């Protein structure tokens, strides 16, 4: 019997009956009447009726899910039974050990499941499967606190599908053990998923991805509704291919109508010199070469014009033509950018044709414009935000303005008919799948392939208005294929709320995978507004973790919000277990903010890798501060045993070495690449281990008991060093076996940017053997990329302060017993410089970073937080963007200084 079949027998959740569903809805209704319940962070903006209409309790609620703890307790019992049947050990910490998933992952987006519904960003479910399979076993419970479309839930389900698992390159044996090459990695079987997001649009999409459904009943209902809509709306999407002859039958006869596939609309501009109107499609689009011209001549006066003239050019900037009209839906006069139809693409039979709109087409559009739409549609005003300035600039101020009158009519009819169906949530999912593609966000491009400009609400100068009825039919078959392929046998547990306060027990979850918002990359609450307008439930953006000028959130506010979420993740994760964080923002400031938020929450970072999504978005490829390859951060929650021991030994030398022992156990072992190259694991480098040890002490408020030389000397006494990496002795034996198979080992990647990295670079060079000053100087100059504010000493000075020169003029590593003496002399000199910084006035523009580090370290040890704060306030902001350790000292010192009853005296 397959393990997954056994799993289903033990703990598959049955479909909820209508009677049970109604009972759960009544319970949810009672919760919604509780004013305290509505105070939960991230409670969406909506009426009780709208929340109830969208929810499917107990597994999905369009508000904070009050049934999570109850369902989780049921899952825990099912998990216990499953593990017992499978012969798996209990949850004792000594039975669970995983190194971080250390392979770079490459999974594309061209998968029917992935593409069933669009979203601003999501990780391919097959990529997430690799992580879930690595860290969990069947029945384990996985959390995604920023779930988006719910790909983590899909991945958790498909861990029980042998065909999908084998498509990843794994092998499944007769006992359902999953093998990667000759290494067993996991067992076949579904995992449970808890999915949380602040956005009601996100959790609604995720719900449909992660909820069992009767695919055939849904198919019958959807086809019935689409036939009805097509019958009633067809007249709006017809055009004359051959107009009827005035003479009646004969030449031309009664005429032939075609079915409109799409209509291209174009902006109209005004010449600033003569005031002549011009259609952008006619003057700026080079139809022969398929390009948009940078500039063109006014057809009225011949002036050279452009939408965005370059400074050095002599072109004039065109003005947008606007028109004022009465909007019956909101009872107001609106002023909007003028757009006119310029091209109709239509079909007669199986043949396609194109034409310029004729008088009959314009008359049809005028008729539609002047008619009342007989169905309700959303008319919510757009919120002010960092991304809504684009539509505001063209007079698009309300949701319904994003649609042509014709498409708004069709969508409203679809929406009305779907709302009465017992399958309304799946049908509404179809609707949200086309609301962007059927809107004015759909750009007409010279390539002939329309698209929305990713991560924006930008309305282009040429748009493609498509017939939404064939569009939704295509989406329907994608969804139907998804329902049949995934064969879900259990529910995902979904909640719409902030992750900064979770209704989940302590130490209850087995693994966390998150793809959180990163800085100013994406404004989810603004971008999801169109979807949420059709659903009637809106994001409460107060706890939204973003950098957003409109919301008055900068990097400090973003970091605080992320830290609150990480603290909750830390609380609910079992000790000794893992959290994977996908990171896609290359700005150092955001990267440091995320690192510090993780560390302050209690996590320890063990590895950073890449995940290549194959395709990049517009922003990823072009925008400043966006990455082309996403990073995966592997962080763990220390074991309960370690935390108990560390609490007893905190701030002591033995406590520091206990941290290193545990951390080494959680670090990845080097991998053999192409049977030739053994990778260098940077987290095992001595200087990185020192930084991790320092960070752990600072974040827990303890003095750092070891200096760098003491730490490096102690590493050699207590652990094994191989190829510049540190291992426990059992790990070293494993490495030695790998080393015999490899031709060579990667070099430690080091870039010289400041004095600290320069000293590490010199240490690596001299570890190879003694070298002359001249030999070192040539390579040092080649590899140095000094920071602009760093007053780095000369190479000779750094050698004299940290290393030894023999009688032959060769520089060597100092004897470990003498290195502490050298360090003491150097630290004395650095502290004198720090004292000078304290006595000086004004902003520090150029300074010795090592002096700042030494001063912060000494002041922290002496609890002189005022000294750290005083100097930190005078450093350039970029220092903290570049150096996470200084940022950590400064932030923690500020917190403790503010709590002190009186300001400490300065050094």
N, C-alpha and C positions, 0 to 999 in steps of 0.2 A: 504493500500500500504506500502511495506517495505521502511524504510528510505533510504536504499541504492538504491532502484529503483528510488526514488524521486531524490536522489543525482545524479544518472546517467542522469535523464531527464534534470536536470538543468545544470550540468557541465561536463559530460563525454566528453573527447576529442575524436573527430572522427579520424579514421585512416587517415594518410596523403596520399593523392593521389600522383601518379607518377609525375604529373605536378607540384604540390606543392613541392614535394621532390626535384625536379630539381631546382626550384627557390631558395630554401633554400641552396642547394649546391653551386649555383652560388654566393650567398651572402657570404657563408663561404670562397669560393675561393678568393673573393675580400679582406676579412679580412686577409687571409694568405699572401697576397702580401704587407700588411702593416708592415713595419719593427718594428714599435712601438708595434704592437700586439704581435709579437714574443718575446718581452721583458717581458711579463707577467711572474711572478715567477712560475717556474715549467713547462714552456712550453716544451713539449717533444722533444726528439731528433729524427727527421724524416723529410723526404721530404714532400713538399705540396701534392704530388701525394699519398704518403702512408697515410697521415692524411685524405685526402678526401676519399680514398678508404675504410677506416675503419669507417668513421663517418656516422651518419644518422641524419642530422640536421632537425629541430631545437632542438630536445630533447637530442641528444647525439652527442658530438664531441670528437674526439681523441686528442683534444687540449683544451685550455680554451674556454668555450662556450660563444660566443659573444651575444647569444640570451637569456641569462638567465633572464635579467631584463624584457625583453619584455614578456616572457612566465610567469614570476612571476606576472606581473601586470594583465595578463589575469586570472591567478589562483586566485588572490586576489578578483577580481570582481566575479568570479564564487563562491568563498567562501562566499562573502557577500550575494549573491542570495540564496545560500544553507541555510545559517543561518536564513535568513529572512523566507524562506519556512518552515523551521523546528521550527520556533518560538524561536530560540536561541538569547540571548542578543548580543549586539555589543561588541566591543573590549575594552570598558572602563575598566580600571584596577580594579575597584571595583566589576566587574562582574566575575572576574577570581580569583579563589583561589584553590590551591592544596597544600597539604602537600607533602613532598617527598614520593615517592613510597618506603615503608618501609618494605616490605616483602622480605625475601630471596627467590630467584628464582632458580628452578631446572628444566632444560629442557635438554633432551638428543639430540644427534646428529643423531639418527637413523630415519631420516625422508627423504622421497624421494626428497623433494624439497631441503633440506639442502645438500643432497649428490649428486645432479645432476652435480655439478662441484666442484672439489677439490680446496682448497686454504690453505695457511699456517696456518691461524687462522681465525675463524669467530664465531660470536655469533649466536646461533640458532634463527631463525626468530620468533619462538613462544615465546622465552624469551623477545625479543624486543617488541612483540605485547603487552605484559602486561604493559610495560612502556608507549607505545604510547596510549593505551586505558586509562591509568590513567591520563595522562597529556593533552590529546587533545580531540577534538570533530570532527565529520565528516567535511571534507573540509579543516581542518587545514593543515598547511604546516610544514613539518618536514625536518630538515637538518641532514645529516651525512657527515661530512667533511673529514673522513677517511673511505670511504664507503666499501673498499675491494670488495667482491662479490655482494654487494648491498642487504644484508639481511634486512637492515632497510627499503628499498623500498618495498621488498616482504611483510614485516610485515605491512607496511602502507596500501598496497593493501588488504591484508587478514583481516584487521579490518572491512571490509565490507562483509566478508564471514561468515555467521551464523554458519555453520558446524565447521569451524576452531575455531571460537571464543568459541563455546560450548565445543570444545575438550580441552580447557584450564581450564575447570571446572566452567565456567560462565554460567549464564542462560539468555536467550534473550526473552523478553516478546513480546506481540502482537504489542506494540508501538515501538519495537526495542530498548527499554531501556535494557542495559546490567547490570545484577545483580551479585554481589558476595555475596552469602548468602542472607541476608536481606538488603544489602547496594547497592544502584544504583551507578555505577562507570562511565558509559559513554553511548554513543549511537552507534549502529551498523552503519557503513558507512566507506568507504575508505577515507584515508588521502593522501595528495600529498607529494611527496618526492623529495628533492633536494640532489643529490648524487655526491660527489666530491672525487677524489683521485689523488695522484701524479702519480700513475702507470697506463700506458695505458692498461696493461693486466687486472688490477683490474676493470677499468671502462668499458672495453669491456665485461668482464664476467658479471658485474652488468647490463649493457645495455640489455643483452639477458635475464637476470632474470626479467627485469622490463619493457619490451616493448611488446605490443600486437603483435600477429602473427596469420597468417592463418595456424593453426596446420595441417589441412588435406593437404593443398598444400605443406607445408614443408615435410610432411610424404612422399608424392609421389616423390618429388624431391630427398630427401635423399636416399630412397630405390633404385631409378634409378642409382644414382651415386655409391652407395655401390655395386650394382650388377655388374656394369662395372669394378670397381676396383678389385673386387673379381675374375672376369673372367680373367683379365690381370695379376694379381699377384699370382694366385693360385700355379703356378709352383714352386715358391720360398719356399713354405711352405708344400712341399710333401716329404715323405720318404718311402722307401720300407719296407712294413711289411713282405711280402714274395717276395724275388727277383725273377725275371723271370728265368726260367730254361734254361741253355745253349742249351738243346736239343729241346727247343721249347715247343709245347703243350705236355701235359702229366703230369708227376710228377712235380709240381711247376708251370707248364704252363707259361702264360704270366706274372705271378706275381701279387701281390696285393699291392697297395699303400695306405698309411695312411696319414691323415691330421695332420700336426704338430700343437700342442697346444702351446708348449713352448720348448725352448732349454736352458739348463743351461750352462753357461760359467764360467770358473774358472781361477783365476790368476795362474801364474807360478812363482815359486821362485827358488833361487839358494842357495845351501849350502855354507856358508862362509868358510868351512873347506876343502871340496873336489871339490866344483864347480859344483856338480851334479844338474841337473834340476829336479824339482818335481812339480807336479800339486797339488795345495792346496786342491782340492776336494778329491783327492786320499789319501793324507797323514794326513790332519787335520780334516776332517769331519768324525765323528763317526756315520755312517749311521744306525746302529742297535739301538742306544740310542737317536738318533736325537740331537746330541750336537756337538759343535765345541771344539776340544781339545785345551787346553792352550799350550801344547807343544807336539812334536812328534820326532821320530828318523829319521835321514836321511837315505833313502833307499840305498845310496851309501857307506857311511862310518860309519853310526850308531850314529853320533853325535846328541845330544839332542838339538832340535831347537824350535824356537818360533817366532811369528811375533813381539810380545812385551814382551820380557823377564823381569821378576821381578828382582829388584836389588839383592835380596838375593839368587836368583836361579843361577844355573850353566849353564843355557841354552844359546845358541848362537842365535843372531838375524839373521834371514834369509834376503837375499837380493832379491829385486824384479827383475825379468827378464824383460828386455826391448827389443823391436825390432824396427828397423828403416825402414821406407818405404816412398815412394813418394806419397804425397797427391795431386791427380790431380785437386781436387776442388779449392785448393788455390795455386797450383803451387809451393809447398814447400816440403822439406823432413821433416818428423816428427818422433819423438822418443816417443813411447808409451809403456805402460805396456803391457806385453804379456798376452793374454787370449786365452784359447782354449775351444771348445765345449766338454762337458763331459757327457751330458745326454739329450736325446730327449724324450719328452712326446707327444704321438700322439694318434689319434683315428682312428679306422676302424669301420664305422657304429656308434653304440652307445657305443662300448667298448673302453676303454683306455689301452694303453700299454706304456712301457718305454724300452729304449734300449740305449746302448752306440753308439755314431755316428760311422757309418761304412764308408768304402771307398767311396761309392756313395754319402753319406751325405757330406763328406769333399770335394769331387769333385764339388758338387753343390755350396757349400760356396765359393770355389775358383773361380768358373765361375762367380758368382755374384760379387765377389771382383774385378775381372779383367774387368768387364763390365762397360760401362758408363751409368749412370742413365739418362734416356731421359727427365727428368723433372727438373725444377729449385728447389733448396732447399737452406735454409739459411746457410751461411758460416761465419757469423760474429765472430770476435775474442772475447773471454770472457774478461770482464773488470777485472782489478785488484781490489780485495776486500777482506774483512775479511772472506768470505765464499768460495771464488774461489780458495783458496790455495789447497783444497782437490782435485779438478780435475786437477789443474796444476801439482800436485805431480805425477800423473800417465800419464802425457802427453796429457791430454784433454785440448786443448787450444782454440778450436773453437766450435761453436754450433753443427756442424754436427758430431763432434767426440763423442757426447753423444749417438750416435745411431750405431747399427751394420749396415753394408752396406745394408743388406736385409731390415731391418725396415726403414732405411732412404729412400730407393727406394719406398716402399709402401706408406709412409707418403707423399713423394714428389708427387706421382701420385694423392693421395687423395686431397692434397693441390691444385694442378693444376686444377682438375675438379671442385672443390668447388668454386674457384675464379671466374668462368664464370657464376655462378648461381645467379638468382635474390634473392635467399635466402642465399646468401654467408655468411652473418654475423652469422646466426644460425648454418650454416654448419661449419664455422670456429670455432665456439664455441665448436662443437663436436670435432674438431681436437685438440684444446687446452686442451680439457678434457682428451686426451689420450697421449699427447706428453711426459709427464713425465713417465707414466706407461709403455710406449713403449720404453723407453730409458734405458741406463745402470744404471740409478739411481734405477731401480727396483731390489731390493735385493732378492736373493734366500735364504730363511731362513730354518733352520732345522725343524721348525714347519710345513713346507709345504705351508705356507701362505706368499707370497711375499709382499714386501712393500718398499716404499721409506723412508729413514731415515728422519723424519720430520725436517723441517727448516734447511736443509743442502743441499749441492751439492755433498755429499759423494758417491763415487763409491765403492761398497763393493768388497771383494775378490771372491764372487760368485754372479752372477747376473742371472736374469731370462729374457730371450728374448722372449716376447710373440708375437703372430701373431696379428698385430694391426687391422686387418679387422674384426674379430669377436668381438674384444674389442670395436671398434667404433660402431658396431651394438648394443652392449649392452648399450652403452652410449646414442645411438639414442633413444632407447625406454624409458630411464630415462628422457631424455629431452622432448620427446613427451608427456609423462605422466605429466611432469611439466607444459607444455603449456596448456594441457587440464584441469588440476586441478586448476591452479591459475586463469584462465578466466579473465585476466587483461582487464579492461575497460578504462584504461588511462595510460599515459606514465610517467615514472620517468624522471626527468630532470637531465642530467649527464654532468659533465665537468671534463676534465683531466688537472689538475693544482695543484699548492700548495694552501692550505687553508689560507695562510698568506696574501692573497689579493683577496677578493671575489667581483665579480661584482653583488652585491646584495644591495638593499637599507637598510638604517638604520632601526632598529626596525620593521622588516618585517616578521620574522619567529616565529612560535608558540612553537616550541620545538626542541631540539637538542639531538641526541643520537650519541655518538662517541666511537669507539674502536681504539684509536690511537696507534702508535708505542711506545714502552716503553723501553728506553735505548738501550741496546745491545741485546735485546731479539730476534729480527728478522731484517735481512737485506733485506728488500723487493725488492729493486732495483736489487740486485744480484740474489735473488731467482726467480724473475719473468723474468729473462733474456731469458730463454728458450722459454717461451710463447711469449714474445715480439719479439723474433727473427722471429717467424713464422708470426706475425702480421705486422712486419716492422716498428713499432713505439716503441721507448725506453724511459724509465724513465730518466728524468733530475734530478740527485740526489743532485744537489747543495742545494736545500731547504729541503732535506729529513731529518726528525727529528729522528736521531739515534745517538748512541754512537758508533763510527766506527773509528778504527785506520787508515785504509787506506784513509778515507775521512778527516782525521785529525779533527775529531769531538769528543770532550770529553763531560762531563756532562754539563759544562757551555754553550757550543754551542747548545747542545740538549735542555736545558732549554730555551734558547733564541728563538730557532725555535718554540718550543711548545707555548711559551708565545705569539709570533706573531700570531699564529693561534687562540689561546684563545681570543686575543684582537679582532680579526675579528668576532669570534663567539659571543662575548659580544656585538659588534656593531650591528649585524644583528638580534639578538634576541630581542623580545619585552620585555619591562620592566615587572618585576614581573613573568617572565616565567622561565622555568627550562632547565638545561642541565644535561644529564646523561653521565658519563665517566666510561667506563670499564677499570679497571686497573689490569694488570697481571705481576707485578714485585715486589718481596718481598724485594728487596734491599732498605734500608732506604734512601740512597742517591737519588735514582730515585723517590721514593715516596715523599720526601721532595721537590725535583725539580718540580714535577707535582703540588704539593700543592701551592708552591710559585708562579709558573707560572699562576695558576688559580686566586690566590688572586691579583697578580699584574695586571691581565687583568680586574679586577673589580668584579669577581664572589665571592660569599660567599658560603662556604661548609656547608651543612646542615645535611648530613647523609652519612654513609659509611656502605654498606652491602655486602653480598656475592652473587655471581651467580655461581652455580655449573653446569658445562657443562657435568657432569656425567663421560665422558671419558677424560683422560688426554693425552697430547702428550708426546713424549719421553723426551723433554726438561723439561716439567712441572713436570714430575715424578722424573727425575734424576739430572738435572743440578743444580749447585749451583746458588742461586739467582733467581730461578724460583718458581712460586707459584703453589700450587695444587688446590686452590680455588681462582677464580678471585674476585676482589672487584668491587663494583659499588659505585661510588661517585655521590651524588646528590648535585648539586650546582645551585644557583639561581642568576638572575640579579635583584638587588634591584629595587623597584618601582620608577617611576619618581618622585612621590610625596616625597618619603623618600630622594632621592638624592638631591632634591631642598631644603628640610628642613636641611639636613645634611650640605649642602654647606653653609647655613647661620649660622649654629651652630657648625661647625667643630672645634674640639679641645676644646670644652666646655663640662662641666659636663652634661648638658641637651642633647647635641649631642650624647654623649656616651649612655645615657639611651634611646634615640630615636632609636639608632642602636639595642639595646637589645630588645626593644619592637617589632621592625619589625622582628628581627631574630627569636624570640620565635614563632611568627605567622607562620614562614616557617618551623619550626622543626616538626618532626613526633611525634604523640602521642604514648604512650606505647601501645603495642599490648598484648592481652591475649593469651597465648600459652597453648593449650590443656585444656582450661577452668580451669586452675589451677594456672599457673604462669604468673604474669604480668611483662613484660620485663623492664629492666632499660635502658633508652635512654641516652647514655653517653653524647650526644651533649647538654643535658639539665643540666648536672652537673655544679655547679657554677664555678669551675676552668676552664672548657672548654669554658664556656661563656666568662669568663675573657680573655682567650687566643684569642678567636674570636674577641672580642672588640679591644684588643691591636693590633692584626694583621690588622684589617680594618683601624685603624688610621695610623699605620706605612706605609702601602701600599699606603695610600693617602697623605703621607708626613706631617701628623699632630702630634702634641704632644699628648701623652696619658694623659687625664685629671684626671684619677682616679688611686689611688694605689690599690693593691689587697685588703687590709682590708676595704678601703672605698667602693670598689666595692661590696664585700661580705655583708657589712652592708646595702648598698643601695638596694641590691637584696631583702633582707628581708623586707625593708620598702615599696618597690614598687610592688613586685610580690609575688606569693604564692609558698611555698616550700612544696613538698610532696615526702617523701621517698628519700630525697637527690637530687631531681630534681626540677627545677624551671619552673613555668607555669604562663601565664596570668591568671587572675581570672576566666574568662569563661572556659579556658582550665582546670583549677583546678577542677571546678565543673564536667566537663566531666571525669576527672581522678577519682574523688571520686566515681562516679557511676561504673566505671570499677573496682575500688578497692574492692567494695562490692562483686563482682563476683569472685574475685581471692582469693586463699588460702594464697599466699605469693607473695612478690616482689623480683625480682633478686637483688643480691648484686652488688654494684658498682664495676666493675672490675678495680683493681689498683695493679700494680706491682711496688715495690720500687726499683728504679734504681739510683736515685740521690736525692739530698736534697729537691728539689721541690716536687717530687712524695712522698717522705717520709712525708713531712708536710701535704700534702693532705690526705695521709693514716692516719696520727695521727688525723686529723680533723674529718674524718669519724668515727674512733674508739671512740673519745671523745664525738661525737654527740650522741652516744648510752648511755653515762653516764660517770661519773668520774671513773678513773682507776688508779691503782698504777703503779709506775715505773716498778716493777717486772712483772706485768701482760702484760704491753706493750712490755717489752724487749723480752719476750719469743716469742710472735707472730711476732714482728719486725724482729728478727733473722731468723725466718722460712720463711718470705716472701721477704726478702731483696736479690736483685741481683745487687749489686753495679757496676756501670760502671768503667772500669779500670783506667780512668784518673780523676775520681771524688774524690776530697779530702773532702768527706762528713763528717761533724762534728759527734761527738758522739750523741747518742739518747738523753742523758741528756741535752746536749747543745741545741739541737733543741727544746726540751721541754721548757727550760728556756727562750729561745728567742721568742717563739711564743705562749706559753700557760701559765696558772697560776696554782700554787700548793697551796692547802689549808692547814690548820693546821694539818689535819689528814694524810697528805702525798698523797692526791689524786690529780691527774692532771685533770684540767677542761678547757673547752673552755673559753676564756676571754670574758668579757662583751663587746659587740660591741662598746660601748662608750670608752672603754679603749684599744681596740685592735689597734687603730691608734697610740697610744703612744708607745705600744710595737713595732709596725712596724717601727716607726721612729727611735727608738733606734737600732733595728736590721739593718735597712738600713744604719745607720751611720757606724756601724761596717763593713758591707759588702763593703761600698764604700772605707773604709780605706784599705781593702784587695785589691780592684780593683786598687787603687792608687799605691799600692806596685807592682802589676803586670805591671803597666805602667812604673814604674821606673826600673824594672828588665830587663835583657838582655836575648836573645836567646829564643828558643822554650819553651813553657810552657808544661810540661809533666803531672804534677798533680796540680790541682787547685780546688777551690770551685766554682762550676757552678753557684750557687746563687749569688756569688760576681760578676761573669761575667755578669749575667743577670741584676743585680742592676746597675752595671757600665754602661752597654749598654743603659739601660732605662734612667738613668740620663743624659748621654752624648747626647742621642737622643733628650731629652727634651730641652737641652741647645744648640742643633744644633752643638755639638762638634763632628762632624763626623770623624775627624782625630783620636780621641781617640778610637773610635770603630774599625776603620780600622787597627790601629797599633796593638791592642790586637788581633783582628781576624786573622791577618797575622801570629801570633805566636801560634795559637791554632792548635791542631792536626786536620787533615781533617775529622776524624771520628766524631768529635764534631758536625759538621754541618750536617753530615749524620744522626746523632741520634736526633738532636734538630732543628726542623723546625723554631722555634721562633728566635734562635740565627742566623740561616742562613738568615732569613728575615731581621733582624737588620743589619747584615754585608753587605748583597747585596745592600740594600737601602742606607746605609751609604756610600758605595763606589761610587754609582751613584751620590749622592749629594756632596760628597767631591771632586770628579773630576770636578764638575760644579762650585765649589766655586772659586772665583778669587784668593784667597790665603789660605794657610793651616791654620786651626783653631789652636789656642793654646791648649795644652793638659791640662787635669784636674790638 
